[in-house]
Amino acid sequence: MSEKISVLQFGEGNFLRAFVEWMMDAAHKEGILAGKVAIAKAVPFGDLTPFREQNNEYTLILRGILNGELKNNVQKMTIVADTVGSCEEYDRFMEYADLDSLEYIVSNTTEAGIVYDPADKYENCPPVTYPGKLTKFLYRRFKTFEGAKEAGLYLLPCELIAENGKNLRDCCIKTANNWGLEQDFIDWLDDACYFCDTLVDRIVTGYPRDEIAELEAKLGYSDKLLDVGEPFALWVIEDKGGLSKRQPLDKIGLPVKFTDDVKPYRDRKVRILNGCHTSMVLAAYLAGETIVRDCMNDPTIRKFAETCVYDEIIPTLTLDPEDCKNFASSVFERFANPFIDHQLLSIALNSVSKWKARCKDSFKDYIAKNGKLPKALTFSFAALIRFYAGKKTADGFMGMVNGSEYKIADDAAVVDFFAEAASKLDETDAASVRAYVTAAASQTAFWGEDLTAIEGFVDAVTDGMLAIAQKGAREAMADIVK
C-alpha cells in the first residue's frame, strides 16, 4: 500500500465525505494526522467504481450563510487513499487490521447499523452486522499485535443515536461473548480501545443532480462523486484516551468540541434545531409555505420560530444561555440557506414521534420552570394534530388545506388512529374539536404519557385548532407571538 493509512471509515456516503473527510483533510494538511483515509463499503450493495475511476478524488462544495456571510467554497478532496468492499473484497478489507499506522475508525452505517444480532456468526466472511464486522476486525488486530495496548483504536461512530459510542461498544462486547472469544480480547476492547460518543451536525445535500451540468461547466471537469453541503459544521466528541491531545482538531480552526459529556450538546441540537423544525413546519405548511427558506423570509412564521427557540426552548437547556443563543442564530442562518430547497413535507415525515423526541422535553421543562404552558410549543401540537386530520385514500393517507391535498407519512398505528379520529371531526364545532384533541392527546403510545393530564393543555390546543379553522394558520400564529 503506497499511502500510509490512519483512518478506516465504514461508509462511503455523502455525509461522511463532506464531514469527516473534510476535517481529516485539514488535519492531514496541518500535520496532526499522519496518514490518510481508507473507505470501507460496509454493505453488499453499492458501487465503488466512481472512486476508482477518479483515483478516490472528488470535489466538495460548501455553500450557504455562515456568520452573516454568504459562502460558496469549492475544494478538491484528496484525503482518501483507498476504497475497499468489506463484503466483496473481504480478505483485502481485513488486512487493514494489520496496519500499525491505523489509529481511528469512523462510521455512519445509519441509525439501524449499530445493532446486536445474536444470529450473526464469526464464521461469516464478513459477519452481517456492522458490530459483527467491527468485532471480527478488532479481534484480528488483537491477534496480530498480540494484545498490545498500543494497537488499540479510537472508535468515532457518527450514527445519529444517543450514546452511539457506548452502544457500539456494548454491541461489540455482546458479539464477542456470543462468539466465545477469549476474555483477554474483551479486556483489550475495554482497556486499549476507546469508543467515543459523538454528535455530528452538518446538512449535506449530496450529488446535485438538478444543477450538475452547470456546476461541471464551471469546474471544467466531470465529477461523479461531487458532494454538496452547507458551510456550518459541528463535531462534538467525547474526550477519551487523551484524544483531544492526540488529535487536536479544535486547535486548527475546525468546528470540533471535545467534552466529557456529549449529552448537553445533543440536547441543544435536538431541542433547538430539530425542535424548531418540528414546531414550525406543520403550522407553516398549513399557512401555505412549502420550503424552510421561505419560512425564514415570512415575518410571522419567523417570529413564531424565534419565540419557540429563544423564549421557550433555550431557557430549558443546561448549557450557557449565550452559547445556546449563538447556536440558535447559526440555526436560523442555516434555515435561510439560499442554496437548499428544504421541503416542509420531507421534515413532516413521522411528525408524531418527532414531536415526542424533539419538543416534548422542552414543553414539559418549560411548564416545570414557569408553572404555565408555553404558548408556541402548545400551538405546535395543535398544528400537528390538525395537519394529521386526514383520510385514507387510494393515494395514501391524505390531508387537506386550502383545497389542496398533501400526503401524511407515519407509522400504521398513527395513521389508523388519526384516520378514525378525523372521520368524526367537525373543525367548526368546538365540542367536536375538543373531543378530537382529547382523543389525540391521551394516546400514551404516541407521547409516552397522557397529555390531557397537563392542566389547561386540552383547552389551549382546542383554541389553537379552532383559530386555525377560523382565521387560518398564519393569523393564528401571529396571535400567538403578538
C-alpha positions as a Python dict, from the first residue, in 0.01 Angstrom:
ca = {
    (1, 'M'): (0, 0, 0),
    (2, 'S'): (161, 323, -118),
    (3, 'E'): (-19, 559, 118),
    (4, 'K'): (0, 548, 496),
    (5, 'I'): (-349, 494, 643),
    (6, 'S'): (-455, 644, 977),
    (7, 'V'): (-835, 633, 941),
    (8, 'L'): (-1062, 348, 835),
    (9, 'Q'): (-1410, 468, 753),
    (10, 'F'): (-1715, 243, 738),
    (11, 'G'): (-1946, 402, 483),
    (12, 'E'): (-1885, 586, 158),
    (13, 'G'): (-2190, 811, 166),
    (14, 'N'): (-2223, 1182, 102),
    (15, 'F'): (-2233, 1286, 467),
    (16, 'L'): (-1904, 1133, 574),
    (17, 'R'): (-1728, 1260, 264),
    (18, 'A'): (-1849, 1616, 332),
    (19, 'F'): (-1788, 1600, 707),
    (20, 'V'): (-1524, 1356, 831),
    (21, 'E'): (-1310, 1366, 516),
    (22, 'W'): (-1330, 1745, 517),
    (23, 'M'): (-1191, 1751, 871),
    (24, 'M'): (-934, 1478, 811),
    (25, 'D'): (-810, 1660, 502),
    (26, 'A'): (-745, 1971, 711),
    (27, 'A'): (-579, 1766, 986),
    (28, 'H'): (-353, 1592, 736),
    (29, 'K'): (-250, 1921, 577),
    (30, 'E'): (-172, 2062, 922),
    (31, 'G'): (41, 1759, 1005),
    (32, 'I'): (-160, 1636, 1304),
    (33, 'L'): (-299, 1337, 1114),
    (34, 'A'): (-12, 1120, 998),
    (35, 'G'): (-190, 919, 732),
    (36, 'K'): (-489, 929, 500),
    (37, 'V'): (-835, 772, 494),
    (38, 'A'): (-938, 432, 359),
    (39, 'I'): (-1309, 389, 295),
    (40, 'A'): (-1472, 51, 354),
    (41, 'K'): (-1809, -2, 189),
    (42, 'A'): (-1998, -165, 475),
    (43, 'V'): (-2282, -332, 282),
    (44, 'P'): (-2302, -575, -13),
    (45, 'F'): (-2480, -328, -241),
    (46, 'G'): (-2337, -7, -380),
    (47, 'D'): (-2056, 58, -625),
    (48, 'L'): (-1701, 183, -567),
    (49, 'T'): (-1628, 218, -939),
    (50, 'P'): (-1657, 601, -941),
    (51, 'F'): (-1395, 622, -666),
    (52, 'R'): (-1153, 407, -859),
    (53, 'E'): (-1213, 587, -1187),
    (54, 'Q'): (-1133, 917, -1014),
    (55, 'N'): (-837, 793, -808),
    (56, 'N'): (-1055, 839, -497),
    (57, 'E'): (-1062, 1215, -553),
    (58, 'Y'): (-1375, 1429, -559),
    (59, 'T'): (-1498, 1786, -535),
    (60, 'L'): (-1667, 1924, -225),
    (61, 'I'): (-1879, 2239, -246),
    (62, 'L'): (-1981, 2406, 81),
    (63, 'R'): (-2227, 2688, 33),
    (64, 'G'): (-2466, 2889, 243),
    (65, 'I'): (-2463, 3160, 506),
    (66, 'L'): (-2208, 3140, 788),
    (67, 'N'): (-2166, 3415, 1048),
    (68, 'G'): (-2361, 3653, 829),
    (69, 'E'): (-2153, 3594, 516),
    (70, 'L'): (-2252, 3411, 200),
    (71, 'K'): (-2007, 3125, 137),
    (72, 'N'): (-1954, 2921, -177),
    (73, 'N'): (-1632, 2727, -130),
    (74, 'V'): (-1505, 2467, -378),
    (75, 'Q'): (-1240, 2220, -265),
    (76, 'K'): (-1073, 1922, -433),
    (77, 'M'): (-1059, 1639, -179),
    (78, 'T'): (-755, 1413, -194),
    (79, 'I'): (-758, 1266, 155),
    (80, 'V'): (-899, 926, 51),
    (81, 'A'): (-616, 688, -34),
    (82, 'D'): (-811, 366, -92),
    (83, 'T'): (-1158, 214, -109),
    (84, 'V'): (-1247, -144, -34),
    (85, 'G'): (-1564, -351, -29),
    (86, 'S'): (-1587, -517, 311),
    (87, 'C'): (-1813, -785, 161),
    (88, 'E'): (-1686, -848, -192),
    (89, 'E'): (-1319, -785, -104),
    (90, 'Y'): (-1330, -931, 244),
    (91, 'D'): (-972, -1058, 266),
    (92, 'R'): (-825, -725, 150),
    (93, 'F'): (-1054, -540, 389),
    (94, 'M'): (-935, -748, 684),
    (95, 'E'): (-570, -670, 602),
    (96, 'Y'): (-632, -319, 732),
    (97, 'A'): (-649, -468, 1080),
    (98, 'D'): (-276, -544, 1049),
    (99, 'L'): (-167, -185, 983),
    (100, 'D'): (41, -38, 1262),
    (101, 'S'): (-40, 311, 1125),
    (102, 'L'): (-415, 272, 1183),
    (103, 'E'): (-544, 492, 1466),
    (104, 'Y'): (-911, 568, 1409),
    (105, 'I'): (-1229, 404, 1287),
    (106, 'V'): (-1523, 625, 1194),
    (107, 'S'): (-1862, 508, 1075),
    (108, 'N'): (-2201, 610, 952),
    (109, 'T'): (-2400, 292, 899),
    (110, 'T'): (-2735, 468, 968),
    (111, 'E'): (-2918, 457, 1300),
    (112, 'A'): (-3010, 94, 1232),
    (113, 'G'): (-2646, -2, 1182),
    (114, 'I'): (-2548, -17, 1549),
    (115, 'V'): (-2743, -325, 1647),
    (116, 'Y'): (-2657, -653, 1819),
    (117, 'D'): (-2773, -964, 1636),
    (118, 'P'): (-2719, -1292, 1823),
    (119, 'A'): (-2766, -1479, 1493),
    (120, 'D'): (-2457, -1316, 1339),
    (121, 'K'): (-2175, -1569, 1310),
    (122, 'Y'): (-1798, -1537, 1346),
    (123, 'E'): (-1766, -1781, 1056),
    (124, 'N'): (-1942, -1538, 821),
    (125, 'C'): (-1700, -1362, 587),
    (126, 'P'): (-1797, -1094, 660),
    (127, 'P'): (-2040, -1100, 953),
    (128, 'V'): (-2374, -945, 861),
    (129, 'T'): (-2396, -653, 1107),
    (130, 'Y'): (-2162, -359, 1144),
    (131, 'P'): (-2079, -452, 1508),
    (132, 'G'): (-2011, -806, 1386),
    (133, 'K'): (-1773, -685, 1114),
    (134, 'L'): (-1605, -450, 1359),
    (135, 'T'): (-1566, -712, 1634),
    (136, 'K'): (-1405, -960, 1397),
    (137, 'F'): (-1181, -685, 1256),
    (138, 'L'): (-1069, -581, 1604),
    (139, 'Y'): (-1016, -945, 1704),
    (140, 'R'): (-779, -991, 1412),
    (141, 'R'): (-594, -676, 1519),
    (142, 'F'): (-576, -807, 1876),
    (143, 'K'): (-421, -1131, 1745),
    (144, 'T'): (-184, -959, 1500),
    (145, 'F'): (-37, -734, 1768),
    (146, 'E'): (-56, -997, 2044),
    (147, 'G'): (-287, -788, 2261),
    (148, 'A'): (-57, -484, 2276),
    (149, 'K'): (-235, -186, 2431),
    (150, 'E'): (-64, 41, 2177),
    (151, 'A'): (-255, -134, 1899),
    (152, 'G'): (-590, -17, 2034),
    (153, 'L'): (-800, 218, 1824),
    (154, 'Y'): (-1029, 517, 1870),
    (155, 'L'): (-1384, 442, 1755),
    (156, 'L'): (-1579, 750, 1643),
    (157, 'P'): (-1929, 650, 1531),
    (158, 'C'): (-2127, 922, 1354),
    (159, 'E'): (-2460, 742, 1362),
    (160, 'L'): (-2739, 968, 1487),
    (161, 'I'): (-2831, 784, 1805),
    (162, 'A'): (-2776, 884, 2165),
    (163, 'E'): (-2460, 737, 2325),
    (164, 'N'): (-2350, 598, 1990),
    (165, 'G'): (-2003, 510, 2120),
    (166, 'K'): (-2137, 333, 2427),
    (167, 'N'): (-2394, 146, 2220),
    (168, 'L'): (-2134, 36, 1966),
    (169, 'R'): (-1904, -82, 2244),
    (170, 'D'): (-2187, -277, 2409),
    (171, 'C'): (-2277, -444, 2077),
    (172, 'C'): (-1914, -548, 2023),
    (173, 'I'): (-1883, -689, 2376),
    (174, 'K'): (-2208, -885, 2335),
    (175, 'T'): (-2092, -1014, 1999),
    (176, 'A'): (-1753, -1121, 2138),
    (177, 'N'): (-1920, -1302, 2425),
    (178, 'N'): (-2171, -1467, 2193),
    (179, 'W'): (-1886, -1592, 1975),
    (180, 'G'): (-1696, -1727, 2274),
    (181, 'L'): (-1390, -1508, 2213),
    (182, 'E'): (-1137, -1507, 2493),
    (183, 'Q'): (-1167, -1277, 2792),
    (184, 'D'): (-827, -1124, 2714),
    (185, 'F'): (-972, -985, 2392),
    (186, 'I'): (-1277, -844, 2570),
    (187, 'D'): (-1047, -683, 2826),
    (188, 'W'): (-842, -538, 2539),
    (189, 'L'): (-1155, -387, 2388),
    (190, 'D'): (-1222, -210, 2716),
    (191, 'D'): (-866, -115, 2805),
    (192, 'A'): (-700, -41, 2472),
    (193, 'C'): (-989, 77, 2252),
    (194, 'Y'): (-1182, 398, 2309),
    (195, 'F'): (-1545, 401, 2198),
    (196, 'C'): (-1628, 773, 2199),
    (197, 'D'): (-1979, 916, 2195),
    (198, 'T'): (-2011, 1180, 1925),
    (199, 'L'): (-2260, 1429, 1785),
    (200, 'V'): (-2238, 1538, 1422),
    (201, 'D'): (-2412, 1834, 1264),
    (202, 'R'): (-2398, 1944, 902),
    (203, 'I'): (-2663, 1945, 630),
    (204, 'V'): (-2529, 1758, 328),
    (205, 'T'): (-2747, 1753, 16),
    (206, 'G'): (-2505, 1531, -176),
    (207, 'Y'): (-2482, 1496, -551),
    (208, 'P'): (-2652, 1800, -714),
    (209, 'R'): (-2841, 1625, -994),
    (210, 'D'): (-3055, 1925, -1086),
    (211, 'E'): (-2756, 2153, -1145),
    (212, 'I'): (-2473, 1914, -1224),
    (213, 'A'): (-2429, 2035, -1584),
    (214, 'E'): (-2395, 2396, -1472),
    (215, 'L'): (-2154, 2312, -1191),
    (216, 'E'): (-1934, 2087, -1406),
    (217, 'A'): (-1919, 2358, -1671),
    (218, 'K'): (-1783, 2598, -1408),
    (219, 'L'): (-1540, 2338, -1272),
    (220, 'G'): (-1419, 2240, -1617),
    (221, 'Y'): (-1438, 1867, -1549),
    (222, 'S'): (-1682, 1585, -1476),
    (223, 'D'): (-1712, 1451, -1122),
    (224, 'K'): (-1940, 1157, -1047),
    (225, 'L'): (-1867, 1200, -675),
    (226, 'L'): (-1938, 1572, -650),
    (227, 'D'): (-2068, 1641, -299),
    (228, 'V'): (-2252, 1949, -172),
    (229, 'G'): (-2315, 2063, 184),
    (230, 'E'): (-2359, 2372, 398),
    (231, 'P'): (-2061, 2560, 548),
    (232, 'F'): (-2179, 2512, 907),
    (233, 'A'): (-2042, 2205, 1083),
    (234, 'L'): (-2004, 2082, 1439),
    (235, 'W'): (-1846, 1763, 1571),
    (236, 'V'): (-1881, 1708, 1945),
    (237, 'I'): (-1656, 1423, 2060),
    (238, 'E'): (-1626, 1253, 2397),
    (239, 'D'): (-1265, 1302, 2504),
    (240, 'K'): (-1134, 955, 2591),
    (241, 'G'): (-781, 824, 2599),
    (242, 'G'): (-628, 1169, 2557),
    (243, 'L'): (-789, 1206, 2214),
    (244, 'S'): (-802, 1586, 2227),
    (245, 'K'): (-425, 1598, 2271),
    (246, 'R'): (-352, 1321, 2023),
    (247, 'Q'): (-574, 1474, 1753),
    (248, 'P'): (-631, 1843, 1842),
    (249, 'L'): (-874, 1917, 1562),
    (250, 'D'): (-1016, 2209, 1758),
    (251, 'K'): (-677, 2379, 1766),
    (252, 'I'): (-652, 2411, 1388),
    (253, 'G'): (-974, 2603, 1341),
    (254, 'L'): (-1206, 2310, 1287),
    (255, 'P'): (-1556, 2317, 1444),
    (256, 'V'): (-1481, 2038, 1692),
    (257, 'K'): (-1574, 2035, 2058),
    (258, 'F'): (-1409, 1782, 2291),
    (259, 'T'): (-1606, 1721, 2609),
    (260, 'D'): (-1655, 1475, 2893),
    (261, 'D'): (-2030, 1465, 2826),
    (262, 'V'): (-2189, 1486, 2480),
    (263, 'K'): (-2547, 1485, 2614),
    (264, 'P'): (-2590, 1862, 2676),
    (265, 'Y'): (-2479, 1932, 2320),
    (266, 'R'): (-2710, 1665, 2186),
    (267, 'D'): (-2996, 1817, 2384),
    (268, 'R'): (-2911, 2160, 2245),
    (269, 'K'): (-2908, 2035, 1887),
    (270, 'V'): (-3219, 1818, 1915),
    (271, 'R'): (-3423, 2076, 2102),
    (272, 'I'): (-3317, 2388, 1909),
    (273, 'L'): (-3255, 2274, 1551),
    (274, 'N'): (-3479, 1968, 1528),
    (275, 'G'): (-3731, 2104, 1776),
    (276, 'C'): (-3763, 2428, 1580),
    (277, 'H'): (-3817, 2230, 1260),
    (278, 'T'): (-4092, 2018, 1410),
    (279, 'S'): (-4264, 2301, 1597),
    (280, 'M'): (-4265, 2529, 1290),
    (281, 'V'): (-4311, 2328, 973),
    (282, 'L'): (-4660, 2184, 1020),
    (283, 'A'): (-4812, 2522, 1104),
    (284, 'A'): (-4611, 2682, 823),
    (285, 'Y'): (-4737, 2426, 573),
    (286, 'L'): (-5095, 2489, 685),
    (287, 'A'): (-5019, 2860, 627),
    (288, 'G'): (-4929, 2788, 265),
    (289, 'E'): (-4548, 2763, 275),
    (290, 'T'): (-4356, 2467, 130),
    (291, 'I'): (-3983, 2543, 182),
    (292, 'V'): (-3791, 2620, 502),
    (293, 'R'): (-3606, 2915, 349),
    (294, 'D'): (-3936, 3086, 261),
    (295, 'C'): (-4048, 3043, 623),
    (296, 'M'): (-3745, 3241, 733),
    (297, 'N'): (-3844, 3521, 496),
    (298, 'D'): (-4202, 3531, 629),
    (299, 'P'): (-4211, 3772, 929),
    (300, 'T'): (-4492, 3590, 1111),
    (301, 'I'): (-4354, 3239, 1076),
    (302, 'R'): (-4000, 3351, 1159),
    (303, 'K'): (-4120, 3531, 1472),
    (304, 'F'): (-4312, 3219, 1574),
    (305, 'A'): (-3998, 3004, 1528),
    (306, 'E'): (-3784, 3252, 1719),
    (307, 'T'): (-4040, 3261, 2002),
    (308, 'C'): (-4024, 2882, 2026),
    (309, 'V'): (-3646, 2880, 2036),
    (310, 'Y'): (-3547, 3190, 2234),
    (311, 'D'): (-3839, 3218, 2475),
    (312, 'E'): (-3943, 2856, 2532),
    (313, 'I'): (-3661, 2615, 2440),
    (314, 'I'): (-3332, 2781, 2532),
    (315, 'P'): (-3442, 2860, 2892),
    (316, 'T'): (-3485, 2484, 2950),
    (317, 'L'): (-3129, 2389, 2845),
    (318, 'T'): (-2833, 2333, 3078),
    (319, 'L'): (-2560, 2484, 2859),
    (320, 'D'): (-2466, 2852, 2887),
    (321, 'P'): (-2758, 3061, 2752),
    (322, 'E'): (-2531, 3276, 2537),
    (323, 'D'): (-2379, 2964, 2385),
    (324, 'C'): (-2728, 2838, 2308),
    (325, 'K'): (-2831, 3172, 2158),
    (326, 'N'): (-2525, 3170, 1932),
    (327, 'F'): (-2612, 2818, 1822),
    (328, 'A'): (-2971, 2925, 1758),
    (329, 'S'): (-2850, 3218, 1548),
    (330, 'S'): (-2650, 2976, 1334),
    (331, 'V'): (-2958, 2754, 1301),
    (332, 'F'): (-3166, 3038, 1159),
    (333, 'E'): (-2883, 3121, 917),
    (334, 'R'): (-2886, 2759, 805),
    (335, 'F'): (-3262, 2755, 762),
    (336, 'A'): (-3226, 3060, 532),
    (337, 'N'): (-2961, 2893, 312),
    (338, 'P'): (-3032, 3018, -43),
    (339, 'F'): (-2887, 2701, -196),
    (340, 'I'): (-3110, 2447, -19),
    (341, 'D'): (-3477, 2393, -102),
    (342, 'H'): (-3565, 2202, 216),
    (343, 'Q'): (-3922, 2080, 167),
    (344, 'L'): (-4155, 2112, 466),
    (345, 'L'): (-4328, 1786, 377),
    (346, 'S'): (-3999, 1597, 399),
    (347, 'I'): (-3945, 1732, 751),
    (348, 'A'): (-4307, 1644, 833),
    (349, 'L'): (-4245, 1269, 792),
    (350, 'N'): (-4323, 1081, 1115),
    (351, 'S'): (-4403, 1402, 1300),
    (352, 'V'): (-4577, 1229, 1589),
    (353, 'S'): (-4261, 1053, 1708),
    (354, 'K'): (-4060, 1363, 1620),
    (355, 'W'): (-4273, 1589, 1842),
    (356, 'K'): (-4223, 1348, 2128),
    (357, 'A'): (-3844, 1326, 2075),
    (358, 'R'): (-3776, 1687, 1983),
    (359, 'C'): (-4040, 1907, 2150),
    (360, 'K'): (-4196, 1730, 2447),
    (361, 'D'): (-3899, 1766, 2684),
    (362, 'S'): (-3876, 2141, 2618),
    (363, 'F'): (-4255, 2166, 2659),
    (364, 'K'): (-4252, 1981, 2993),
    (365, 'D'): (-3941, 2156, 3126),
    (366, 'Y'): (-4090, 2497, 3044),
    (367, 'I'): (-4401, 2411, 3247),
    (368, 'A'): (-4189, 2288, 3538),
    (369, 'K'): (-3986, 2608, 3534),
    (370, 'N'): (-4263, 2862, 3474),
    (371, 'G'): (-4581, 2698, 3600),
    (372, 'K'): (-4767, 2767, 3276),
    (373, 'L'): (-4795, 2636, 2923),
    (374, 'P'): (-4550, 2755, 2657),
    (375, 'K'): (-4778, 2922, 2401),
    (376, 'A'): (-4579, 2848, 2084),
    (377, 'L'): (-4493, 2486, 2164),
    (378, 'T'): (-4852, 2422, 2269),
    (379, 'F'): (-4974, 2570, 1941),
    (380, 'S'): (-4727, 2345, 1756),
    (381, 'F'): (-4917, 2046, 1896),
    (382, 'A'): (-5244, 2194, 1771),
    (383, 'A'): (-5090, 2241, 1425),
    (384, 'L'): (-4958, 1885, 1431),
    (385, 'I'): (-5289, 1717, 1503),
    (386, 'R'): (-5469, 1950, 1256),
    (387, 'F'): (-5210, 1852, 991),
    (388, 'Y'): (-5283, 1486, 1071),
    (389, 'A'): (-5660, 1530, 1029),
    (390, 'G'): (-5666, 1331, 707),
    (391, 'K'): (-5838, 1038, 547),
    (392, 'K'): (-5723, 719, 380),
    (393, 'T'): (-5746, 721, 0),
    (394, 'A'): (-5612, 517, -289),
    (395, 'D'): (-5312, 753, -289),
    (396, 'G'): (-5239, 706, 81),
    (397, 'F'): (-5327, 896, 399),
    (398, 'M'): (-5412, 1244, 272),
    (399, 'G'): (-5472, 1575, 444),
    (400, 'M'): (-5637, 1884, 301),
    (401, 'V'): (-5551, 2254, 331),
    (402, 'N'): (-5696, 2539, 125),
    (403, 'G'): (-5846, 2291, -119),
    (404, 'S'): (-5518, 2109, -187),
    (405, 'E'): (-5428, 1757, -79),
    (406, 'Y'): (-5100, 1658, 84),
    (407, 'K'): (-4967, 1319, 184),
    (408, 'I'): (-4917, 1233, 552),
    (409, 'A'): (-4650, 969, 615),
    (410, 'D'): (-4624, 795, 952),
    (411, 'D'): (-4643, 455, 1118),
    (412, 'A'): (-4951, 243, 1050),
    (413, 'A'): (-5077, 276, 1410),
    (414, 'V'): (-5056, 656, 1389),
    (415, 'V'): (-5230, 667, 1051),
    (416, 'D'): (-5506, 431, 1169),
    (417, 'F'): (-5574, 637, 1479),
    (418, 'F'): (-5588, 976, 1308),
    (419, 'A'): (-5792, 846, 1015),
    (420, 'E'): (-6055, 719, 1259),
    (421, 'A'): (-6044, 1026, 1485),
    (422, 'A'): (-6055, 1273, 1194),
    (423, 'S'): (-6358, 1100, 1044),
    (424, 'K'): (-6560, 1234, 1340),
    (425, 'L'): (-6406, 1583, 1339),
    (426, 'D'): (-6603, 1897, 1257),
    (427, 'E'): (-6349, 2183, 1266),
    (428, 'T'): (-6624, 2442, 1302),
    (429, 'D'): (-6770, 2285, 1617),
    (430, 'A'): (-6586, 2350, 1944),
    (431, 'A'): (-6716, 2034, 2111),
    (432, 'S'): (-6607, 1819, 1817),
    (433, 'V'): (-6262, 1978, 1813),
    (434, 'R'): (-6225, 1929, 2187),
    (435, 'A'): (-6316, 1561, 2154),
    (436, 'Y'): (-6059, 1521, 1876),
    (437, 'V'): (-5789, 1697, 2082),
    (438, 'T'): (-5870, 1486, 2388),
    (439, 'A'): (-5851, 1164, 2190),
    (440, 'A'): (-5517, 1259, 2032),
    (441, 'A'): (-5353, 1396, 2347),
    (442, 'S'): (-5447, 1089, 2550),
    (443, 'Q'): (-5258, 847, 2321),
    (444, 'T'): (-4987, 736, 2564),
    (445, 'A'): (-4839, 507, 2298),
    (446, 'F'): (-4758, 817, 2091),
    (447, 'W'): (-4639, 1062, 2356),
    (448, 'G'): (-4519, 836, 2638),
    (449, 'E'): (-4783, 979, 2870),
    (450, 'D'): (-5139, 1111, 2876),
    (451, 'L'): (-5102, 1478, 2784),
    (452, 'T'): (-5464, 1552, 2885),
    (453, 'A'): (-5341, 1535, 3246),
    (454, 'I'): (-5148, 1861, 3194),
    (455, 'E'): (-5358, 2146, 3330),
    (456, 'G'): (-5501, 2367, 3058),
    (457, 'F'): (-5347, 2170, 2770),
    (458, 'V'): (-5667, 2041, 2610),
    (459, 'D'): (-5827, 2387, 2630),
    (460, 'A'): (-5524, 2559, 2475),
    (461, 'V'): (-5486, 2305, 2194),
    (462, 'T'): (-5857, 2322, 2122),
    (463, 'D'): (-5834, 2702, 2098),
    (464, 'G'): (-5536, 2664, 1864),
    (465, 'M'): (-5720, 2430, 1629),
    (466, 'L'): (-6028, 2650, 1625),
    (467, 'A'): (-5812, 2952, 1547),
    (468, 'I'): (-5654, 2768, 1252),
    (469, 'A'): (-6000, 2678, 1120),
    (470, 'Q'): (-6148, 3026, 1169),
    (471, 'K'): (-5855, 3256, 1086),
    (472, 'G'): (-5605, 3042, 901),
    (473, 'A'): (-5274, 2914, 1035),
    (474, 'R'): (-5072, 3229, 962),
    (475, 'E'): (-5304, 3463, 1153),
    (476, 'A'): (-5332, 3208, 1434),
    (477, 'M'): (-4953, 3206, 1460),
    (478, 'A'): (-4946, 3585, 1458),
    (479, 'D'): (-5186, 3590, 1753),
    (480, 'I'): (-4952, 3357, 1947),
    (481, 'V'): (-4648, 3586, 1911),
    (482, 'K'): (-4803, 3937, 1912),
}
